[in-house]
Amino acid sequence: MGRIARMTGVAVASAAGAVAARALRVRRRESWPRAAGADPRPGRWQVVTVDRAPGEVLPDGRWAEPLRRLGNAVQVEVRPAPGCRGTELAARPRAGATPAGLAAHTAGDDPGRPIRAALRQAKQLAETGEVLRADRPAMDRAGPRG
């Protein structure tokens, strides 16, 4: 096979790859939400795995404080994690309760953000006993630099 034939083959393969990539990109764009903040799956479950037994995740059968703050706006479920690796804690917005119940907690266009934050905080409370905070920068601390 000559040099020109190889170059032609490479050019044809590159063009075919570009056409396929463009077709995939266009198909993905069509599945994007049309309006800002419009979730194509509004009742989607948010799930965290807690490295504790269900009794420790729900002491006395009560939800952790971060989940109680959301009130009746969310539906919460607890189930064993796959492979006996703790407990899965899942939450999703209730139908019709999202605007009223979560509006006060929502920052920005993402209505799932307060649910994710509450699940993350509930996991931290169950595993460590406190909600963990990021360390302050060195300039904010008292001492020779601050």
N, CA and C of each residue as an Amber inpcrd file, in Angstrom:
protein
   438
   0.8600000  -1.1640000   0.0000000   0.0000000   0.0000000   0.0000000
   0.9060000   1.2270000   0.0000000   0.5680000   2.1650000  -0.8560000
   1.3970000   3.3480000  -0.9910000   1.0690000   4.3940000   0.0620000
   1.9210000   5.3910000   0.0540000   1.8030000   6.4610000   1.0370000
   0.4960000   7.2430000   0.8470000   0.1220000   7.5070000  -0.3580000
  -1.0980000   8.2630000  -0.6410000  -2.3360000   7.4660000  -0.2040000
  -2.3270000   6.1830000  -0.4090000  -3.4600000   5.3470000  -0.0010000
  -3.6100000   5.3470000   1.5130000  -2.4780000   5.2770000   2.2410000
  -2.5360000   5.3130000   3.7090000  -3.0620000   6.6600000   4.2030000
  -2.5980000   7.7540000   3.6010000  -3.0430000   9.0900000   4.0060000
  -4.5380000   9.2630000   3.7260000  -5.0030000   8.7230000   2.6170000
  -6.4220000   8.7920000   2.2810000  -7.2390000   8.0000000   3.2930000
  -6.7430000   6.8280000   3.6750000  -7.4340000   6.0060000   4.6750000
  -7.5230000   6.7150000   6.0210000  -6.4440000   7.3790000   6.4200000
  -6.4430000   8.1150000   7.6830000  -7.4270000   9.2740000   7.6150000
  -7.4640000   9.9790000   6.5010000  -8.3780000  11.1110000   6.3440000
  -9.8330000  10.6490000   6.3990000 -10.1400000   9.5450000   5.7510000
 -11.5110000   9.0210000   5.7510000 -11.9090000   8.5840000   7.1660000
 -11.0130000   7.9100000   7.8640000 -11.3070000   7.4680000   9.2260000
 -11.5080000   8.6620000  10.1510000 -10.7120000   9.7110000  10.0060000
 -10.8520000  10.9120000  10.8300000 -12.1890000  11.5850000  10.5670000
 -12.5660000  11.6810000   9.3070000 -13.8460000  12.3130000   8.9580000
 -15.0190000  11.5120000   9.5290000 -14.9370000  10.1950000   9.4360000
 -16.0070000   9.3520000   9.9710000 -16.1080000   9.5210000  11.4900000
 -14.9650000   9.6010000  12.1700000 -14.9690000   9.8030000  13.6210000
 -15.5710000  11.1450000  14.0000000 -15.2680000  12.1880000  13.2310000
 -15.8190000  13.5080000  13.5110000 -17.3330000  13.5180000  13.3250000
 -17.8170000  12.8590000  12.2890000 -19.2610000  12.7950000  12.0490000
 -19.9500000  12.0400000  13.1780000 -19.3630000  10.9430000  13.6360000
 -19.9590000  10.1690000  14.7310000 -19.9700000  10.9780000  16.0220000
 -18.8780000  11.6930000  16.3060000 -18.8230000  12.5030000  17.5250000
 -19.8720000  13.6060000  17.4850000 -20.0510000  14.2260000  16.3380000
 -21.0620000  15.2860000  16.2130000 -22.4700000  14.7220000  16.4160000
 -22.7320000  13.5470000  15.8840000 -24.0550000  12.9380000  16.0490000
 -24.3260000  12.6520000  17.5250000 -23.3330000  12.1690000  18.2550000
 -23.5130000  11.9090000  19.6840000 -23.7310000  13.1990000  20.4530000
 -22.9850000  14.2460000  20.1060000 -23.1090000  15.5230000  20.7910000
 -24.5120000  16.1040000  20.5900000 -25.0270000  16.0460000  19.3730000
 -26.3620000  16.5640000  19.0910000 -27.4080000  15.7590000  19.8540000
 -27.2580000  14.4540000  19.9240000 -28.2100000  13.6050000  20.6370000
 -28.2120000  13.9370000  22.1220000 -27.0400000  14.1890000  22.7060000
 -26.9680000  14.5250000  24.1170000 -27.6250000  15.8730000  24.3950000
 -27.4100000  16.8350000  23.5250000 -28.0080000  18.1530000  23.7160000
 -29.5230000  18.0840000  23.7520000 -30.0950000  17.1980000  22.9590000
 -31.5450000  17.0810000  22.9200000 -32.1030000  16.5660000  24.2410000
 -31.2930000  15.8370000  25.0090000 -31.7870000  15.3060000  26.2730000
 -31.5720000  16.2900000  27.4270000 -30.8950000  17.4030000  27.2010000
 -30.6880000  18.3920000  28.2550000 -31.9980000  19.0590000  28.6170000
 -32.1320000  19.5240000  29.8530000 -33.3500000  20.2560000  30.2150000
 -33.4550000  21.5380000  29.4040000 -34.6490000  21.8860000  29.0350000
 -34.8640000  23.0790000  28.2140000 -34.8010000  24.3590000  29.0380000
 -35.3830000  24.3590000  30.2230000 -35.4040000  25.5670000  31.0400000
 -34.3720000  25.4490000  32.1500000 -33.8640000  26.6010000  32.5890000
 -32.8860000  26.5960000  33.6740000 -33.5370000  26.0470000  34.9300000
 -32.8760000  25.1130000  35.5840000 -33.3840000  24.5340000  36.8100000
 -34.4120000  23.4440000  36.5990000 -34.7540000  23.1360000  35.3550000
 -35.7360000  22.0810000  35.1010000 -35.0390000  20.7350000  35.1730000
 -35.4030000  19.9320000  36.1300000 -34.7980000  18.6200000  36.3090000
 -35.6180000  17.6050000  35.5220000 -34.9840000  16.8560000  34.5900000
 -35.7570000  15.8830000  33.8320000 -36.2860000  14.7490000  34.6950000
 -35.6840000  14.5390000  35.8920000 -36.1430000  13.5060000  36.8180000
 -36.4150000  14.1620000  38.1720000 -37.5570000  14.8360000  38.3310000
 -37.7810000  15.6460000  39.5280000 -37.8390000  14.8570000  40.8310000
 -38.2700000  13.6020000  40.8290000 -38.3900000  12.8460000  42.0680000
 -37.2190000  11.9200000  42.3020000 -36.0520000  12.2770000  41.8370000
 -34.8770000  11.4200000  41.9010000 -34.3790000  11.2570000  43.3390000
 -34.0450000  10.0220000  43.7050000 -33.5170000   9.7360000  45.0380000
 -32.0690000  10.1950000  45.1360000 -31.7280000  10.8080000  46.2510000
 -30.3470000  11.1270000  46.6100000 -29.9730000  10.1290000  47.7060000
 -28.8260000   9.4590000  47.5870000 -28.4880000   8.3820000  48.5130000
 -27.0660000   8.5530000  49.0290000 -26.8760000   8.3120000  50.3380000
 -25.5470000   8.2330000  50.9360000 -25.4430000   6.9080000  51.6790000
 -24.2440000   6.3730000  51.7460000 -23.9980000   5.1520000  52.5040000
 -23.3110000   5.5390000  53.8040000 -23.9230000   5.1500000  54.9120000
 -23.4080000   5.4680000  56.2400000 -22.7820000   4.2090000  56.8130000
 -21.5950000   4.3390000  57.3470000 -20.8650000   3.1930000  57.8800000
 -21.3170000   2.8950000  59.3190000 -22.6070000   2.6960000  59.4940000
 -23.1920000   2.3780000  60.7880000 -24.4030000   1.4790000  60.5780000
 -24.8310000   0.8250000  61.6490000 -26.0500000   0.0040000  61.6180000
 -27.2700000   0.9190000  61.5670000 -28.4120000   0.4210000  61.0610000
 -29.6080000   1.2710000  60.9780000 -30.0220000   1.8800000  62.3180000
 -29.8160000   1.1660000  63.4090000 -30.1620000   1.7080000  64.7260000
 -29.3150000   2.9090000  65.1090000 -28.0910000   2.9670000  64.6070000
 -27.2260000   4.1040000  64.8960000 -27.5070000   5.2760000  63.9660000
 -28.0150000   4.9850000  62.7740000 -28.3580000   6.0510000  61.8350000
 -29.6340000   6.7490000  62.2920000 -30.5730000   5.9690000  62.8450000
 -31.8380000   6.5070000  63.3530000 -31.9610000   6.2240000  64.8440000
 -31.2320000   6.9350000  65.6820000 -31.3550000   6.6610000  67.1150000
 -32.7640000   7.0000000  67.5950000 -33.3770000   6.0950000  68.3210000
 -34.7480000   6.2330000  68.8410000 -35.7730000   6.4050000  67.7220000
 -35.4460000   5.9760000  66.5060000 -36.3780000   6.0810000  65.3860000
 -36.5900000   7.4850000  64.8600000 -35.7670000   8.4340000  65.2520000
 -35.9040000   9.8340000  64.8170000 -34.8710000  10.1550000  63.7520000
 -35.2990000  10.9600000  62.7740000 -34.3720000  11.3980000  61.7300000
 -33.3640000  12.3640000  62.3280000 -32.2000000  12.4330000  61.7160000
 -31.1740000  13.3740000  62.1570000 -31.6720000  14.8050000  61.9560000
 -31.1550000  15.7260000  62.7320000 -31.5890000  17.1270000  62.6940000
 -31.5550000  17.7380000  61.2850000 -30.5170000  17.5210000  60.4770000
 -30.5260000  18.1320000  59.1340000 -31.7100000  17.6820000  58.2820000
 -32.1370000  16.4280000  58.4280000 -33.2900000  15.9480000  57.6650000
 -34.6010000  16.4500000  58.2670000 -34.6610000  16.6010000  59.5840000
 -35.8760000  17.1160000  60.2260000 -36.1380000  18.5620000  59.8260000
 -35.0760000  19.3220000  59.5480000 -35.2420000  20.7170000  59.1370000
 -36.0220000  20.8360000  57.8290000 -35.9000000  19.8230000  56.9620000
 -36.6110000  19.8620000  55.6870000 -38.0850000  19.5010000  55.8430000
 -38.4420000  18.9210000  56.9770000 -39.8370000  18.6420000  57.2930000
 -40.4870000  17.6500000  56.3470000 -41.7340000  17.9140000  56.0170000
 -42.5080000  17.0180000  55.1600000 -42.2300000  17.2330000  53.6770000
 -41.2790000  18.0830000  53.3420000 -40.9700000  18.3360000  51.9340000
 -40.1940000  17.1770000  51.3070000 -39.6470000  16.2850000  52.1480000
 -38.8620000  15.1650000  51.6220000 -39.3930000  13.8380000  52.1350000
 -39.1530000  12.8180000  51.3410000 -39.4590000  11.4380000  51.7200000
 -38.1150000  10.7650000  51.9990000 -37.9830000  10.1190000  53.1440000
 -36.7150000   9.5140000  53.5590000 -36.9020000   8.0150000  53.7400000
 -35.9070000   7.2340000  53.2890000 -35.9190000   5.7830000  53.4720000
 -34.5630000   5.3160000  53.9760000 -34.5750000   4.2400000  54.7390000
 -33.3470000   3.6150000  55.2370000 -33.3910000   2.1580000  54.8430000
 -32.2700000   1.6510000  54.3310000 -32.1790000   0.2390000  53.9540000
 -30.7280000  -0.2150000  54.1240000 -30.5220000  -1.5230000  54.2780000
 -29.1450000  -2.0280000  54.3850000 -28.3810000  -1.7580000  53.0920000
 -27.1300000  -1.3940000  53.2420000 -26.2890000  -1.1500000  52.0660000
 -25.8760000  -2.4830000  51.4560000 -25.6370000  -2.5260000  50.1620000
 -25.2140000  -3.7740000  49.5200000 -23.9070000  -4.2820000  50.1350000
 -23.8050000  -5.5860000  50.2320000 -22.5880000  -6.2130000  50.7430000
 -22.3790000  -6.0160000  52.2270000 -23.4340000  -5.7630000  52.9820000
 -23.3360000  -5.5650000  54.4360000 -22.3220000  -4.4860000  54.7850000
 -22.3670000  -3.3770000  54.0610000 -21.4000000  -2.2940000  54.2670000
 -22.0360000  -1.0760000  54.9130000 -22.9130000  -1.2830000  55.8400000
 -23.5320000  -0.1660000  56.5390000 -24.9850000  -0.0030000  56.1570000
 -25.4160000   1.2410000  56.1000000 -26.8110000   1.5810000  55.8600000
 -26.8970000   2.6310000  54.7650000 -27.8760000   2.4640000  53.8780000
 -28.1330000   3.4950000  52.8750000 -29.2270000   4.4040000  53.3910000
 -28.9770000   5.6840000  53.3490000 -29.9440000   6.6970000  53.7340000
 -30.3240000   7.4370000  52.4650000 -31.5990000   7.3930000  52.0890000
 -32.0530000   7.9720000  50.8260000 -33.1440000   8.9950000  51.0830000
 -33.1420000  10.0610000  50.2770000 -34.1740000  11.0990000  50.3910000
 -34.4900000  11.6360000  49.0100000 -35.7410000  12.0630000  48.8310000
 -36.1530000  12.7170000  47.5870000 -37.2740000  13.6850000  47.9110000
 -37.4590000  14.6930000  47.0660000 -38.5530000  15.6340000  47.3320000
 -39.9000000  14.9670000  47.1150000 -40.8620000  15.3040000  47.9310000
 -42.2220000  14.7900000  47.7580000 -42.8900000  15.5340000  46.6100000
 -43.7570000  14.8490000  45.9240000 -44.4940000  15.4680000  44.8170000
 -45.3540000  16.6100000  45.3500000 -45.2260000  17.7640000  44.7490000
 -46.0160000  18.9150000  45.1450000 -45.4590000  19.6830000  46.3240000
 -44.5460000  19.0990000  47.0960000 -44.0090000  19.7740000  48.2740000
 -42.7070000  20.4980000  47.9770000 -42.1340000  20.2900000  46.8040000
 -40.8310000  20.8630000  46.4900000 -40.8220000  22.3910000  46.5620000
 -41.7200000  23.1060000  45.8910000 -41.6080000  24.5530000  45.9220000
 -41.7830000  25.1440000  47.3230000 -42.7900000  24.7200000  48.0610000
 -43.0520000  25.3190000  49.3670000 -42.0670000  24.8350000  50.4280000
 -41.8180000  23.5400000  50.4770000 -40.9870000  22.9900000  51.5370000
 -39.5010000  23.2040000  51.3620000 -39.0350000  23.2490000  50.1340000
 -37.5980000  23.3760000  49.9000000 -37.1820000  24.7550000  49.4210000
 -38.1250000  25.6290000  49.1020000 -37.7750000  26.9360000  48.5570000
 -36.9400000  27.7440000  49.5400000 -37.2510000  27.6550000  50.8140000
 -36.4990000  28.4180000  51.8090000 -35.0850000  27.8880000  51.9670000
 -34.8650000  26.6230000  51.6220000 -33.5500000  26.0130000  51.7920000
 -32.7400000  26.0190000  50.5050000 -33.3570000  26.3450000  49.3730000
 -32.6920000  26.2280000  48.0890000 -31.8760000  27.4780000  47.8090000
 -30.6280000  27.2670000  47.4620000 -29.7680000  28.3610000  47.0310000
 -29.4320000  28.1240000  45.5690000 -29.8270000  29.0300000  44.7190000
 -29.5490000  28.8640000  43.2970000 -30.6690000  28.1270000  42.5950000
 -30.3260000  27.5130000  41.4760000 -31.3230000  26.8670000  40.6310000
 -31.4840000  25.3790000  40.9140000 -30.7190000  24.8110000  41.8090000
 -30.7290000  23.3770000  42.0300000 -31.5940000  23.0080000  43.2310000
 -32.8050000  22.4840000  43.0120000 -33.6570000  22.1280000  44.1530000
 -33.1530000  20.9130000  44.9250000 -32.2260000  20.1360000  44.3720000
 -31.7020000  18.9720000  45.0750000 -30.5740000  19.3000000  46.0240000
 -30.0490000  20.5190000  45.9720000 -28.9110000  20.8900000  46.8140000
 -29.2040000  20.7760000  48.3060000 -30.3450000  21.2800000  48.8240000
 -30.5670000  21.1400000  50.2710000 -30.7340000  19.6880000  50.7110000
 -31.2510000  18.8360000  49.8340000 -31.3990000  17.4220000  50.1840000
 -30.0250000  16.7700000  50.2740000 -29.1570000  17.0460000  49.2960000
 -27.7970000  16.4890000  49.3390000 -27.0420000  16.9730000  50.5670000
 -27.1770000  18.2640000  50.8840000 -26.4880000  18.8140000  52.0510000
 -27.0000000  18.1650000  53.3410000 -28.3230000  17.9810000  53.4460000
 -28.8900000  17.3650000  54.6510000 -28.4360000  15.9150000  54.7860000
 -28.3850000  15.1770000  53.6800000 -27.9100000  13.7860000  53.7310000
 -26.4440000  13.7260000  54.1340000 -25.6420000  14.6140000  53.5750000
 -24.2110000  14.6400000  53.9090000 -24.0130000  14.9420000  55.3920000
 -24.7810000  15.9170000  55.9210000 -24.6680000  16.2610000  57.3370000
 -25.1800000  15.1340000  58.2330000 -26.2500000  14.4600000  57.8220000
 -26.7670000  13.3300000  58.6040000 -25.7440000  12.2020000  58.6560000
 -25.0670000  11.9660000  57.5430000 -24.0170000  10.9380000  57.5040000
 -22.8880000  11.3050000  58.4640000 -22.4670000  12.5640000  58.4560000
 -21.3900000  12.9970000  59.3440000 -21.7990000  12.8740000  60.8040000
 -23.0330000  13.2400000  61.1170000 -23.5060000  13.1090000  62.4980000
 -23.5150000  11.6530000  62.9550000 -23.9560000  10.7450000  62.0880000
 -24.0200000   9.3290000  62.4610000 -22.6300000   8.7330000  62.6200000
 -21.7030000   9.1250000  61.7560000 -20.3720000   8.5040000  61.7800000
 -19.4190000   9.1540000  62.7740000 -19.5040000  10.4640000  62.9710000
 -18.5340000  11.1430000  63.8260000 -19.1460000  11.8150000  65.0460000
 -20.4660000  12.0040000  65.0410000 -21.1140000  12.6630000  66.1600000
 -21.2030000  14.1690000  66.0060000 -20.6780000  14.7320000  64.9240000
 -20.7500000  16.1710000  64.6830000 -20.7220000  16.4420000  63.1860000
 -21.1860000  17.6340000  62.8120000 -21.1040000  18.0460000  61.4220000
 -19.7260000  18.6550000  61.2280000 -18.9650000  18.0720000  60.3400000
 -17.5910000  18.5150000  60.1310000 -17.5620000  19.8260000  59.3610000
 -16.5840000  20.6560000  59.6750000 -16.4230000  21.9410000  58.9920000
 -15.0330000  21.9980000  58.3810000 -14.9280000  22.7340000  57.3080000
 -13.6270000  22.9120000  56.6710000 -12.7270000  23.7100000  57.6080000
 -11.4590000  23.4090000  57.5630000 -10.4890000  24.1240000  58.3900000
 -10.3810000  25.5660000  57.9170000 -10.2280000  26.4910000  58.8530000
 -10.0870000  27.8940000  58.4750000  -8.7190000  28.1390000  57.8470000
  -8.6310000  29.0750000  56.9280000  -7.3220000  29.4080000  56.3550000
  -6.3910000  29.9450000  57.4340000  -5.0920000  29.8160000  57.2280000
  -4.0970000  30.2270000  58.2170000  -4.2030000  31.7160000  58.5520000
  -4.5930000  32.5330000  57.6070000  -4.6910000  33.9740000  57.8500000
  -5.8390000  34.3220000  58.7920000  -6.8250000  33.4560000  58.9380000
  -7.9650000  33.7080000  59.8100000  -7.7180000  33.2250000  61.2390000
  -6.6710000  32.4590000  61.4480000  -6.4060000  31.9110000  62.7700000
  -5.5940000  32.9050000  63.6070000  -5.8140000  32.8450000  64.9110000
  -5.0310000  33.6790000  65.8070000  -3.6010000  33.1630000  65.8670000
  -2.6730000  34.0470000  65.9610000  -1.2680000  33.6510000  66.0330000
  -0.3980000  34.6460000  65.3030000   0.8710000  34.3080000  65.0890000
   1.7800000  35.2700000  64.4950000   1.4000000  35.6770000  63.0710000
   0.7530000  34.7910000  62.3200000   0.3800000  35.1370000  60.9450000
  -0.9700000  35.8390000  60.8810000  -1.8800000  35.5500000  61.8400000
  -3.2430000  36.0180000  61.7380000  -3.5210000  37.3280000  62.4110000
